[in-house]
Amino acid sequence: MDGDVANNVGNWQWVAGTGADTRPNRVFNPTRQARRFDPEGEYVRRWVPELEGVPGTTVHEPWTLASPPAGYPAPIVEHAVAVRRFLTARRVAPPGG
């Protein structure tokens, strides 16, 4: 619905660190990006119907709610754990330590 083939390819290359601006230890944090560019969660609520009724900024981390919304899946990966594992495998000091 909001796709732009050329733009999407360039963005995915940037995120993956394989484009013209390679940074091999770049870590993309989707929750941080959501809070930065959609602070009120309007975009999320519009395009993810399961999250329409989630209040405030918790819309960016609905799995942390006492009662997650019906029909919304649990996270597949715990981001902080995955980042530490990646950076350890790359032998890079994790942020903050």
Biopython code that builds the backbone (N, CA, C, O; Angstrom):
import numpy as np
from Bio.PDB.StructureBuilder import StructureBuilder

atoms = [
    (1, "MET", "N", (0.811, -1.207, 0.000)),
    (1, "MET", "CA", (0.000, 0.000, 0.000)),
    (1, "MET", "C", (0.850, 1.264, 0.000)),
    (1, "MET", "O", (0.471, 2.265, -0.608)),
    (2, "ASP", "N", (1.981, 1.228, 0.668)),
    (2, "ASP", "CA", (2.808, 2.427, 0.705)),
    (2, "ASP", "C", (4.172, 2.148, 0.080)),
    (2, "ASP", "O", (5.153, 2.826, 0.387)),
    (3, "GLY", "N", (4.227, 1.154, -0.793)),
    (3, "GLY", "CA", (5.513, 0.727, -1.350)),
    (3, "GLY", "C", (6.042, 1.637, -2.434)),
    (3, "GLY", "O", (5.283, 2.215, -3.213)),
    (4, "ASP", "N", (7.327, 1.750, -2.469)),
    (4, "ASP", "CA", (8.053, 2.430, -3.530)),
    (4, "ASP", "C", (9.276, 1.556, -3.768)),
    (4, "ASP", "O", (10.214, 1.561, -2.971)),
    (5, "VAL", "N", (9.264, 0.810, -4.859)),
    (5, "VAL", "CA", (10.279, -0.215, -5.088)),
    (5, "VAL", "C", (11.698, 0.327, -4.954)),
    (5, "VAL", "O", (12.507, -0.235, -4.216)),
    (6, "ALA", "N", (12.006, 1.403, -5.654)),
    (6, "ALA", "CA", (13.379, 1.938, -5.609)),
    (6, "ALA", "C", (13.758, 2.380, -4.201)),
    (6, "ALA", "O", (14.864, 2.102, -3.739)),
    (7, "ASN", "N", (12.857, 3.060, -3.526)),
    (7, "ASN", "CA", (13.125, 3.544, -2.178)),
    (7, "ASN", "C", (13.273, 2.370, -1.204)),
    (7, "ASN", "O", (14.179, 2.364, -0.371)),
    (8, "ASN", "N", (12.395, 1.392, -1.309)),
    (8, "ASN", "CA", (12.454, 0.246, -0.408)),
    (8, "ASN", "C", (13.749, -0.536, -0.557)),
    (8, "ASN", "O", (14.347, -0.935, 0.442)),
    (9, "VAL", "N", (14.190, -0.760, -1.787)),
    (9, "VAL", "CA", (15.441, -1.495, -2.014)),
    (9, "VAL", "C", (16.608, -0.752, -1.373)),
    (9, "VAL", "O", (17.443, -1.352, -0.696)),
    (10, "GLY", "N", (16.657, 0.561, -1.592)),
    (10, "GLY", "CA", (17.731, 1.353, -0.999)),
    (10, "GLY", "C", (17.684, 1.329, 0.518)),
    (10, "GLY", "O", (18.725, 1.233, 1.167)),
    (11, "ASN", "N", (16.500, 1.412, 1.087)),
    (11, "ASN", "CA", (16.386, 1.393, 2.544)),
    (11, "ASN", "C", (16.806, 0.054, 3.113)),
    (11, "ASN", "O", (17.517, 0.003, 4.116)),
    (12, "TRP", "N", (16.374, -1.039, 2.483)),
    (12, "TRP", "CA", (16.764, -2.363, 2.995)),
    (12, "TRP", "C", (18.268, -2.569, 2.869)),
    (12, "TRP", "O", (18.879, -3.196, 3.733)),
    (13, "GLN", "N", (18.866, -2.051, 1.810)),
    (13, "GLN", "CA", (20.329, -2.162, 1.690)),
    (13, "GLN", "C", (21.005, -1.361, 2.799)),
    (13, "GLN", "O", (22.002, -1.809, 3.366)),
    (14, "TRP", "N", (20.475, -0.190, 3.111)),
    (14, "TRP", "CA", (21.058, 0.626, 4.175)),
    (14, "TRP", "C", (20.960, -0.106, 5.506)),
    (14, "TRP", "O", (21.938, -0.183, 6.250)),
    (15, "VAL", "N", (19.774, -0.647, 5.809)),
    (15, "VAL", "CA", (19.558, -1.362, 7.068)),
    (15, "VAL", "C", (20.494, -2.563, 7.161)),
    (15, "VAL", "O", (21.060, -2.835, 8.220)),
    (16, "ALA", "N", (20.653, -3.278, 6.053)),
    (16, "ALA", "CA", (21.488, -4.477, 6.051)),
    (16, "ALA", "C", (22.976, -4.152, 5.989)),
    (16, "ALA", "O", (23.812, -5.037, 6.172)),
    (17, "GLY", "N", (23.311, -2.889, 5.732)),
    (17, "GLY", "CA", (24.722, -2.511, 5.650)),
    (17, "GLY", "C", (25.377, -3.000, 4.379)),
    (17, "GLY", "O", (26.586, -3.234, 4.351)),
    (18, "THR", "N", (24.576, -3.160, 3.302)),
    (18, "THR", "CA", (25.144, -3.679, 2.052)),
    (18, "THR", "C", (25.098, -2.668, 0.923)),
    (18, "THR", "O", (25.517, -2.978, -0.192)),
    (19, "GLY", "N", (24.606, -1.481, 1.178)),
    (19, "GLY", "CA", (24.484, -0.479, 0.125)),
    (19, "GLY", "C", (25.765, 0.328, -0.029)),
    (19, "GLY", "O", (26.851, -0.122, 0.337)),
    (20, "ALA", "N", (25.614, 1.533, -0.580)),
    (20, "ALA", "CA", (26.768, 2.407, -0.806)),
    (20, "ALA", "C", (27.352, 2.929, 0.503)),
    (20, "ALA", "O", (28.502, 3.367, 0.541)),
    (21, "ASP", "N", (26.576, 2.884, 1.559)),
    (21, "ASP", "CA", (26.989, 3.409, 2.863)),
    (21, "ASP", "C", (27.089, 2.230, 3.838)),
    (21, "ASP", "O", (26.306, 2.135, 4.783)),
    (22, "THR", "N", (28.044, 1.344, 3.607)),
    (22, "THR", "CA", (28.119, 0.144, 4.439)),
    (22, "THR", "C", (28.669, 0.448, 5.824)),
    (22, "THR", "O", (29.665, 1.154, 5.983)),
    (23, "ARG", "N", (27.995, -0.099, 6.808)),
    (23, "ARG", "CA", (28.438, -0.073, 8.199)),
    (23, "ARG", "C", (28.156, -1.474, 8.713)),
    (23, "ARG", "O", (27.030, -1.759, 9.122)),
    (24, "PRO", "N", (29.127, -2.339, 8.704)),
    (24, "PRO", "CA", (28.877, -3.750, 8.997)),
    (24, "PRO", "C", (28.329, -4.046, 10.391)),
    (24, "PRO", "O", (27.776, -5.125, 10.604)),
    (25, "ASN", "N", (28.461, -3.141, 11.329)),
    (25, "ASN", "CA", (27.960, -3.413, 12.680)),
    (25, "ASN", "C", (26.696, -2.632, 12.997)),
    (25, "ASN", "O", (26.316, -2.502, 14.160)),
    (26, "ARG", "N", (26.041, -2.111, 11.955)),
    (26, "ARG", "CA", (24.798, -1.365, 12.158)),
    (26, "ARG", "C", (23.725, -2.302, 12.705)),
    (26, "ARG", "O", (23.559, -3.422, 12.221)),
    (27, "VAL", "N", (23.011, -1.839, 13.702)),
    (27, "VAL", "CA", (21.919, -2.612, 14.279)),
    (27, "VAL", "C", (20.653, -1.772, 14.188)),
    (27, "VAL", "O", (20.579, -0.680, 14.751)),
    (28, "PHE", "N", (19.671, -2.282, 13.483)),
    (28, "PHE", "CA", (18.395, -1.589, 13.313)),
    (28, "PHE", "C", (17.481, -1.964, 14.470)),
    (28, "PHE", "O", (17.280, -3.147, 14.743)),
    (29, "ASN", "N", (16.933, -0.976, 15.144)),
    (29, "ASN", "CA", (16.020, -1.218, 16.254)),
    (29, "ASN", "C", (14.633, -0.693, 15.861)),
    (29, "ASN", "O", (14.388, 0.511, 15.935)),
    (30, "PRO", "N", (13.726, -1.582, 15.444)),
    (30, "PRO", "CA", (12.428, -1.131, 14.968)),
    (30, "PRO", "C", (11.606, -0.395, 16.030)),
    (30, "PRO", "O", (10.853, 0.518, 15.692)),
    (31, "THR", "N", (11.734, -0.768, 17.291)),
    (31, "THR", "CA", (10.976, -0.084, 18.343)),
    (31, "THR", "C", (11.487, 1.348, 18.507)),
    (31, "THR", "O", (10.696, 2.283, 18.633)),
    (32, "ARG", "N", (12.788, 1.513, 18.503)),
    (32, "ARG", "CA", (13.369, 2.858, 18.620)),
    (32, "ARG", "C", (12.939, 3.738, 17.444)),
    (32, "ARG", "O", (12.602, 4.908, 17.629)),
    (33, "GLN", "N", (12.952, 3.169, 16.234)),
    (33, "GLN", "CA", (12.535, 3.922, 15.056)),
    (33, "GLN", "C", (11.053, 4.292, 15.144)),
    (33, "GLN", "O", (10.671, 5.405, 14.782)),
    (34, "ALA", "N", (10.227, 3.378, 15.616)),
    (34, "ALA", "CA", (8.798, 3.654, 15.751)),
    (34, "ALA", "C", (8.568, 4.794, 16.730)),
    (34, "ALA", "O", (7.780, 5.700, 16.458)),
    (35, "ARG", "N", (9.253, 4.753, 17.869)),
    (35, "ARG", "CA", (9.090, 5.824, 18.868)),
    (35, "ARG", "C", (9.583, 7.169, 18.314)),
    (35, "ARG", "O", (9.014, 8.217, 18.619)),
    (36, "ARG", "N", (10.632, 7.130, 17.509)),
    (36, "ARG", "CA", (11.205, 8.361, 16.974)),
    (36, "ARG", "C", (10.330, 8.979, 15.881)),
    (36, "ARG", "O", (10.108, 10.189, 15.868)),
    (37, "PHE", "N", (9.834, 8.137, 14.962)),
    (37, "PHE", "CA", (9.130, 8.663, 13.803)),
    (37, "PHE", "C", (7.604, 8.564, 13.877)),
    (37, "PHE", "O", (6.903, 9.132, 13.039)),
    (38, "ASP", "N", (7.099, 7.854, 14.864)),
    (38, "ASP", "CA", (5.652, 7.733, 15.066)),
    (38, "ASP", "C", (5.376, 7.781, 16.572)),
    (38, "ASP", "O", (4.820, 6.837, 17.133)),
    (39, "PRO", "N", (5.767, 8.886, 17.228)),
    (39, "PRO", "CA", (5.718, 8.926, 18.699)),
    (39, "PRO", "C", (4.345, 8.656, 19.303)),
    (39, "PRO", "O", (4.257, 8.104, 20.400)),
    (40, "GLU", "N", (3.285, 9.030, 18.619)),
    (40, "GLU", "CA", (1.941, 8.806, 19.149)),
    (40, "GLU", "C", (1.356, 7.465, 18.709)),
    (40, "GLU", "O", (0.289, 7.071, 19.178)),
    (41, "GLY", "N", (2.046, 6.769, 17.818)),
    (41, "GLY", "CA", (1.577, 5.468, 17.364)),
    (41, "GLY", "C", (0.454, 5.523, 16.340)),
    (41, "GLY", "O", (-0.229, 4.521, 16.124)),
    (42, "GLU", "N", (0.250, 6.670, 15.708)),
    (42, "GLU", "CA", (-0.837, 6.829, 14.737)),
    (42, "GLU", "C", (-0.680, 5.878, 13.550)),
    (42, "GLU", "O", (-1.642, 5.230, 13.139)),
    (43, "TYR", "N", (0.520, 5.798, 13.007)),
    (43, "TYR", "CA", (0.772, 4.936, 11.844)),
    (43, "TYR", "C", (0.537, 3.467, 12.218)),
    (43, "TYR", "O", (-0.100, 2.720, 11.476)),
    (44, "VAL", "N", (1.051, 3.080, 13.353)),
    (44, "VAL", "CA", (0.880, 1.688, 13.799)),
    (44, "VAL", "C", (-0.596, 1.363, 13.949)),
    (44, "VAL", "O", (-1.057, 0.334, 13.455)),
    (45, "ARG", "N", (-1.331, 2.217, 14.615)),
    (45, "ARG", "CA", (-2.763, 1.958, 14.835)),
    (45, "ARG", "C", (-3.540, 1.908, 13.522)),
    (45, "ARG", "O", (-4.503, 1.153, 13.392)),
    (46, "ARG", "N", (-3.122, 2.708, 12.561)),
    (46, "ARG", "CA", (-3.818, 2.723, 11.270)),
    (46, "ARG", "C", (-3.619, 1.426, 10.502)),
    (46, "ARG", "O", (-4.564, 0.910, 9.905)),
    (47, "TRP", "N", (-2.396, 0.890, 10.509)),
    (47, "TRP", "CA", (-2.068, -0.242, 9.647)),
    (47, "TRP", "C", (-2.025, -1.586, 10.354)),
    (47, "TRP", "O", (-1.903, -2.618, 9.695)),
    (48, "VAL", "N", (-2.121, -1.600, 11.672)),
    (48, "VAL", "CA", (-2.153, -2.869, 12.422)),
    (48, "VAL", "C", (-3.441, -2.859, 13.248)),
    (48, "VAL", "O", (-3.450, -2.401, 14.391)),
    (49, "PRO", "N", (-4.523, -3.367, 12.662)),
    (49, "PRO", "CA", (-5.825, -3.276, 13.315)),
    (49, "PRO", "C", (-5.878, -3.895, 14.705)),
    (49, "PRO", "O", (-6.663, -3.453, 15.544)),
    (50, "GLU", "N", (-5.059, -4.907, 14.963)),
    (50, "GLU", "CA", (-5.049, -5.544, 16.288)),
    (50, "GLU", "C", (-4.600, -4.565, 17.374)),
    (50, "GLU", "O", (-4.865, -4.780, 18.556)),
    (51, "LEU", "N", (-3.922, -3.492, 16.969)),
    (51, "LEU", "CA", (-3.379, -2.546, 17.948)),
    (51, "LEU", "C", (-4.168, -1.246, 18.036)),
    (51, "LEU", "O", (-3.744, -0.316, 18.723)),
    (52, "GLU", "N", (-5.307, -1.165, 17.354)),
    (52, "GLU", "CA", (-6.115, 0.064, 17.367)),
    (52, "GLU", "C", (-6.443, 0.557, 18.767)),
    (52, "GLU", "O", (-6.400, 1.760, 19.024)),
    (53, "GLY", "N", (-6.769, -0.351, 19.673)),
    (53, "GLY", "CA", (-7.200, 0.052, 21.011)),
    (53, "GLY", "C", (-6.097, 0.130, 22.045)),
    (53, "GLY", "O", (-6.377, 0.362, 23.221)),
    (54, "VAL", "N", (-4.859, -0.057, 21.643)),
    (54, "VAL", "CA", (-3.747, -0.013, 22.602)),
    (54, "VAL", "C", (-3.449, 1.443, 22.943)),
    (54, "VAL", "O", (-3.229, 2.250, 22.039)),
    (55, "PRO", "N", (-3.436, 1.795, 24.222)),
    (55, "PRO", "CA", (-3.267, 3.192, 24.626)),
    (55, "PRO", "C", (-1.823, 3.687, 24.554)),
    (55, "PRO", "O", (-0.874, 2.918, 24.703)),
    (56, "GLY", "N", (-1.689, 4.982, 24.324)),
    (56, "GLY", "CA", (-0.393, 5.666, 24.411)),
    (56, "GLY", "C", (0.728, 5.031, 23.623)),
    (56, "GLY", "O", (0.513, 4.408, 22.583)),
    (57, "THR", "N", (1.923, 5.202, 24.140)),
    (57, "THR", "CA", (3.111, 4.713, 23.438)),
    (57, "THR", "C", (3.329, 3.210, 23.622)),
    (57, "THR", "O", (4.242, 2.641, 23.024)),
    (58, "THR", "N", (2.506, 2.574, 24.435)),
    (58, "THR", "CA", (2.643, 1.120, 24.580)),
    (58, "THR", "C", (2.322, 0.400, 23.276)),
    (58, "THR", "O", (2.593, -0.792, 23.134)),
    (59, "VAL", "N", (1.744, 1.133, 22.324)),
    (59, "VAL", "CA", (1.448, 0.545, 21.014)),
    (59, "VAL", "C", (2.732, 0.043, 20.343)),
    (59, "VAL", "O", (2.682, -0.850, 19.498)),
    (60, "HIS", "N", (3.869, 0.612, 20.718)),
    (60, "HIS", "CA", (5.140, 0.202, 20.118)),
    (60, "HIS", "C", (5.708, -1.081, 20.734)),
    (60, "HIS", "O", (6.595, -1.704, 20.151)),
    (61, "GLU", "N", (5.210, -1.474, 21.893)),
    (61, "GLU", "CA", (5.656, -2.708, 22.542)),
    (61, "GLU", "C", (4.453, -3.410, 23.182)),
    (61, "GLU", "O", (4.411, -3.573, 24.401)),
    (62, "PRO", "N", (3.487, -3.821, 22.375)),
    (62, "PRO", "CA", (2.259, -4.387, 22.940)),
    (62, "PRO", "C", (2.478, -5.686, 23.712)),
    (62, "PRO", "O", (1.648, -6.057, 24.541)),
    (63, "TRP", "N", (3.568, -6.372, 23.454)),
    (63, "TRP", "CA", (3.864, -7.618, 24.169)),
    (63, "TRP", "C", (4.203, -7.373, 25.631)),
    (63, "TRP", "O", (4.256, -8.324, 26.411)),
    (64, "THR", "N", (4.435, -6.121, 26.026)),
    (64, "THR", "CA", (4.747, -5.816, 27.429)),
    (64, "THR", "C", (3.481, -5.565, 28.256)),
    (64, "THR", "O", (3.562, -5.442, 29.478)),
    (65, "LEU", "N", (2.330, -5.490, 27.614)),
    (65, "LEU", "CA", (1.077, -5.255, 28.333)),
    (65, "LEU", "C", (0.675, -6.481, 29.134)),
    (65, "LEU", "O", (0.990, -7.609, 28.756)),
    (66, "ALA", "N", (-0.023, -6.255, 30.245)),
    (66, "ALA", "CA", (-0.517, -7.371, 31.064)),
    (66, "ALA", "C", (-1.445, -8.271, 30.249)),
    (66, "ALA", "O", (-1.426, -9.493, 30.397)),
    (67, "SER", "N", (-2.256, -7.657, 29.387)),
    (67, "SER", "CA", (-3.142, -8.414, 28.491)),
    (67, "SER", "C", (-2.882, -7.956, 27.061)),
    (67, "SER", "O", (-3.509, -7.009, 26.588)),
    (68, "PRO", "N", (-1.958, -8.625, 26.370)),
    (68, "PRO", "CA", (-1.690, -8.242, 24.969)),
    (68, "PRO", "C", (-2.960, -8.359, 24.124)),
    (68, "PRO", "O", (-3.828, -9.176, 24.432)),
    (69, "PRO", "N", (-3.079, -7.563, 23.074)),
    (69, "PRO", "CA", (-4.277, -7.589, 22.239)),
    (69, "PRO", "C", (-4.518, -8.973, 21.619)),
    (69, "PRO", "O", (-3.583, -9.666, 21.218)),
    (70, "ALA", "N", (-5.779, -9.343, 21.555)),
    (70, "ALA", "CA", (-6.146, -10.621, 20.934)),
    (70, "ALA", "C", (-5.712, -10.612, 19.471)),
    (70, "ALA", "O", (-5.899, -9.625, 18.759)),
    (71, "GLY", "N", (-5.137, -11.712, 19.043)),
    (71, "GLY", "CA", (-4.723, -11.834, 17.646)),
    (71, "GLY", "C", (-3.350, -11.284, 17.346)),
    (71, "GLY", "O", (-2.856, -11.435, 16.229)),
    (72, "TYR", "N", (-2.716, -10.644, 18.326)),
    (72, "TYR", "CA", (-1.374, -10.102, 18.076)),
    (72, "TYR", "C", (-0.341, -11.120, 18.549)),
    (72, "TYR", "O", (-0.379, -11.541, 19.705)),
    (73, "PRO", "N", (0.582, -11.521, 17.673)),
    (73, "PRO", "CA", (1.534, -12.574, 18.045)),
    (73, "PRO", "C", (2.596, -12.104, 19.038)),
    (73, "PRO", "O", (2.912, -10.917, 19.121)),
    (74, "ALA", "N", (3.130, -13.048, 19.777)),
    (74, "ALA", "CA", (4.241, -12.761, 20.690)),
    (74, "ALA", "C", (5.500, -12.505, 19.855)),
    (74, "ALA", "O", (5.591, -12.979, 18.722)),
    (75, "PRO", "N", (6.459, -11.772, 20.391)),
    (75, "PRO", "CA", (7.708, -11.532, 19.653)),
    (75, "PRO", "C", (8.416, -12.843, 19.326)),
    (75, "PRO", "O", (8.380, -13.793, 20.108)),
    (76, "ILE", "N", (9.046, -12.880, 18.188)),
    (76, "ILE", "CA", (9.821, -14.052, 17.775)),
    (76, "ILE", "C", (11.224, -13.958, 18.362)),
    (76, "ILE", "O", (11.833, -14.971, 18.708)),
    (77, "VAL", "N", (11.730, -12.729, 18.472)),
    (77, "VAL", "CA", (13.099, -12.482, 18.926)),
    (77, "VAL", "C", (13.073, -11.391, 19.992)),
    (77, "VAL", "O", (12.351, -10.403, 19.854)),
    (78, "GLU", "N", (13.851, -11.564, 21.046)),
    (78, "GLU", "CA", (14.043, -10.489, 22.016)),
    (78, "GLU", "C", (15.184, -9.638, 21.480)),
    (78, "GLU", "O", (16.328, -10.090, 21.429)),
    (79, "HIS", "N", (14.877, -8.409, 21.080)),
    (79, "HIS", "CA", (15.832, -7.573, 20.356)),
    (79, "HIS", "C", (17.155, -7.392, 21.092)),
    (79, "HIS", "O", (18.215, -7.558, 20.489)),
    (80, "ALA", "N", (17.118, -7.058, 22.369)),
    (80, "ALA", "CA", (18.355, -6.809, 23.123)),
    (80, "ALA", "C", (19.246, -8.052, 23.142)),
    (80, "ALA", "O", (20.466, -7.944, 23.016)),
    (81, "VAL", "N", (18.646, -9.216, 23.297)),
    (81, "VAL", "CA", (19.414, -10.469, 23.316)),
    (81, "VAL", "C", (20.035, -10.711, 21.935)),
    (81, "VAL", "O", (21.199, -11.096, 21.827)),
    (82, "ALA", "N", (19.249, -10.481, 20.891)),
    (82, "ALA", "CA", (19.746, -10.688, 19.526)),
    (82, "ALA", "C", (20.887, -9.739, 19.195)),
    (82, "ALA", "O", (21.850, -10.132, 18.536)),
    (83, "VAL", "N", (20.787, -8.490, 19.648)),
    (83, "VAL", "CA", (21.855, -7.515, 19.399)),
    (83, "VAL", "C", (23.142, -7.956, 20.089)),
    (83, "VAL", "O", (24.214, -7.933, 19.484)),
    (84, "ARG", "N", (23.035, -8.360, 21.362)),
    (84, "ARG", "CA", (24.234, -8.822, 22.082)),
    (84, "ARG", "C", (24.857, -10.032, 21.380)),
    (84, "ARG", "O", (26.077, -10.116, 21.239)),
    (85, "ARG", "N", (24.024, -10.950, 20.950)),
    (85, "ARG", "CA", (24.522, -12.153, 20.262)),
    (85, "ARG", "C", (25.236, -11.771, 18.959)),
    (85, "ARG", "O", (26.315, -12.287, 18.665)),
    (86, "PHE", "N", (24.641, -10.884, 18.197)),
    (86, "PHE", "CA", (25.241, -10.429, 16.939)),
    (86, "PHE", "C", (26.587, -9.749, 17.190)),
    (86, "PHE", "O", (27.592, -10.078, 16.561)),
    (87, "LEU", "N", (26.583, -8.787, 18.130)),
    (87, "LEU", "CA", (27.818, -8.043, 18.390)),
    (87, "LEU", "C", (28.909, -8.945, 18.960)),
    (87, "LEU", "O", (30.088, -8.757, 18.662)),
    (88, "THR", "N", (28.525, -9.912, 19.768)),
    (88, "THR", "CA", (29.500, -10.860, 20.297)),
    (88, "THR", "C", (30.084, -11.691, 19.160)),
    (88, "THR", "O", (31.291, -11.929, 19.109)),
    (89, "ALA", "N", (29.225, -12.126, 18.260)),
    (89, "ALA", "CA", (29.701, -12.916, 17.113)),
    (89, "ALA", "C", (30.627, -12.089, 16.234)),
    (89, "ALA", "O", (31.579, -12.615, 15.658)),
    (90, "ARG", "N", (30.346, -10.783, 16.132)),
    (90, "ARG", "CA", (31.182, -9.892, 15.325)),
    (90, "ARG", "C", (32.377, -9.380, 16.128)),
    (90, "ARG", "O", (33.233, -8.672, 15.599)),
    (91, "ARG", "N", (32.425, -9.746, 17.418)),
    (91, "ARG", "CA", (33.487, -9.305, 18.339)),
    (91, "ARG", "C", (33.547, -7.782, 18.443)),
    (91, "ARG", "O", (34.611, -7.173, 18.333)),
    (92, "VAL", "N", (32.363, -7.183, 18.660)),
    (92, "VAL", "CA", (32.238, -5.743, 18.850)),
    (92, "VAL", "C", (31.658, -5.511, 20.224)),
    (92, "VAL", "O", (30.742, -6.225, 20.630)),
    (93, "ALA", "N", (32.160, -4.542, 20.946)),
    (93, "ALA", "CA", (31.618, -4.247, 22.282)),
    (93, "ALA", "C", (30.198, -3.739, 22.139)),
    (93, "ALA", "O", (29.947, -2.822, 21.357)),
    (94, "PRO", "N", (29.245, -4.331, 22.895)),
    (94, "PRO", "CA", (27.860, -3.859, 22.831)),
    (94, "PRO", "C", (27.730, -2.436, 23.342)),
    (94, "PRO", "O", (28.571, -1.981, 24.118)),
    (95, "PRO", "N", (26.678, -1.716, 22.916)),
    (95, "PRO", "CA", (26.503, -0.337, 23.408)),
    (95, "PRO", "C", (26.422, -0.320, 24.935)),
    (95, "PRO", "O", (25.747, -1.156, 25.536)),
    (96, "GLY", "N", (27.094, 0.608, 25.538)),
    (96, "GLY", "CA", (27.062, 0.757, 26.984)),
    (96, "GLY", "C", (27.945, -0.237, 27.733)),
    (96, "GLY", "O", (27.868, -0.309, 28.959)),
    (97, "GLY", "N", (28.773, -0.997, 27.042)),
    (97, "GLY", "CA", (29.620, -1.905, 27.802)),
    (97, "GLY", "C", (30.304, -2.859, 27.016)),
    (97, "GLY", "O", (31.050, -3.679, 27.551)),
]
sb = StructureBuilder()
sb.init_structure("model")
sb.init_model(0)
sb.init_chain("A")
sb.init_seg("    ")
for serial, (resi, resn, name, xyz) in enumerate(atoms, 1):
    if name == "N":
        sb.init_residue(resn, " ", resi, " ")
    sb.init_atom(name, np.array(xyz, "f"), 0.0, 1.0, " ", f" {name:<3s}", serial, name[0])
structure = sb.get_structure()
